[in-house]
Amino acid sequence: MQLDVPVSVISSFNHHLKIVSPRKVLFGGREYYVTKIGLHHTHRIGRTLYHVFSVAANHTFLKLSLNTDNLFWSLEDISDEV
């Protein structure tokens, strides 16, 4: 399902490796605990840099985007394993 909605994300940052990792996503009254981080890439829209993460939360797959200007997360896509 294609979306573009704000979500709450609990993330961690490893200063040694300089890596941000989403850990838990709050969406639609549910908590999704990230069990695996897949692809991560960045892109720009104008001057704004976005970090995009594809993650798995058990049998649910989520695509998250972090806007580095305002540090807001959005859910771009969500799907269940078929």
Secondary structure, 3 states (H helix, E strand, C coil): CEEEEEEEEEEEEECCCCEEEEEEEEECCEEEECCEEEEEEEEEECCEEEEEEEEEECCEEEEEEEECCCCCEEEEEEEECC
